Amino acid sequence: MIIQAIILLDDLDKELNTYAMRVREWYGWNFPELAKIVQDNILYAKTVKLMGNRTNAAKHDFLEILPEEVETELKEASMISMGTEVSDLDLENIKDLCNQVLSLAEYRSQLYDYLKSRMNTIAPNLTALVGELFGACIIAHGGSLLNVAKQLGSTVQILGAGKALFRALKTKHATPKYGLI
């Protein structure tokens, strides 16, 4: 279950990033300045969903989502934005995509909580040493917790830093970066 959860978590992160990028690119036609004002993908999707067309920015209260200074900057930028007008159909599709981003983010959060719970139950020592995500990745690379438990410490170290090891062997020199997966 841990292996499936960590793989799914990785897939969800990729999908979330792809969808969030699409929201930014698509909505950028209407309000390109918003991407620099709101940098967090989830907050960006919530803001776009609430605001709709940039001309509606002055009508809405964003304080539940954004800090006051960011809200002020957003409202000022919306009035002088260089964005083009978009159709209602485009805005509906953008809002639907925002709903998908928010839904995936919520599911990712639930899955992370599940993974955290399972790791604390099944591998509490490994979790205490390296954390939930890293421990789950090591278990996934090893094939199972039992396989990881049977391996030497140096083998487990290679599982965790495999990319860095092979990169160093390939380039014939050590690198300060250690990668996971």
Secondary structure, 3 states (H helix, E strand, C coil): CHHHHHHHHHHHHHHHHHHHHHHHHHHCCCCCCHHHHCCCHHHHHHHHHHHCCHHHHHHCCCCCCCCHHHHHHHHHHHHCCCCCCCCHHHHHHHHHHHHHHHHHHHHHHHHHHHHHHHHHHHCHHHHHHHCHHHHHHHHHHHCCHHHHHHCCHHHHHHHHCHHHHHHHHHHCCCCCCCCCC
